[in-house]
Amino acid sequence: MTGNEQANRAGEREGHRLRPVARPHEQSEPRTIVIRHAGGWPSLAVLCLCLLLLALVVLGHHTLRELDARNHASSAVIAGIERKLQRLEAGIDFDSTRRLLMLGMRDHILRANPRVSLADAYRYAELAVEASEKYPAVDPLLLLAIGIVESGYDPVARSPADARGLYQIWPATGRVLVKSLGWDYDDLTLYDPEKNTQVAALYLDVLFATYKDPQLVLAEYNGGPLNAGYYRASSRALASETRDYVPRVLALHERMLAEFGRSGAPRRDAGSSEGAQRQGRSFGSEGAAGG
């Protein structure tokens, strides 16, 4: 086959090719896009969940505060009970020690005056302890020593110098002190054990506020202020009774301190005792006799 024939056939095939069929013009139709909303419930659910969590947090905080408040209240109640128990124990211990002291003092009074009854001896000891609680500068054992030396614990004792009662108070001194205590004075006042004890304790309290040396306190108690001056100066004019009286009382007091303990009387809070403002000196402290 020649080249011309091949060219002719190629032309024929080219002429027989399919031609695209022309379609009628298509008209475009408008499309509507619908966007569907899921609704507000998811947001509402989230909000409710947040509110629920917030409520739980607030409730938990409130519960914890209530528990904490209850714990504090319980702790306060327990602490109050413990304080009451401590005070009760201290009160029991104080009363027990106080009673033992009075029983020991009673025995000394009975030995000093066998004629006194058991009840009266205990009462004299009780009066001395009560007076020392009213006047904290005064040791009840000092009152005991003075009562033994002065009168032998005879409530109706009367000295040649007219000193009267358990602690041998002079009427001139007693009259002033009795009136300062708010009582009426008569010739029988100083024979009253209670009033005599109160007057003696008040007098000693005043003397302790005046002197630093307990020897001078006893010297004036026994013989008046002039006698205390004689004692201070070691004067020959000092009354022989006072010269013997002071060391005798101090020695007896020292023996009693050794027997009952250096603390002397049991003390409650001195700040609540009447007359505690006085700056008296206790015989049981350092710098006592001979110091």
Secondary structure as UniProt FT lines:
FT   HELIX           3..15
FT   HELIX           41..112
FT   TURN            114..115
FT   HELIX           118..134
FT   TURN            136..137
FT   HELIX           140..151
FT   TURN            155..156
FT   TURN            160..161
FT   TURN            165..168
FT   HELIX           171..180
FT   TURN            181..182
FT   TURN            187..188
FT   HELIX           189..191
FT   HELIX           193..210
FT   HELIX           214..223
FT   HELIX           225..232
FT   TURN            233..234
FT   TURN            236..237
FT   HELIX           240..260
FT   TURN            262..263
FT   HELIX           270..272
FT   TURN            274..277
FT   TURN            283..284
FT   TURN            286..287
FT   TURN            289..290
//
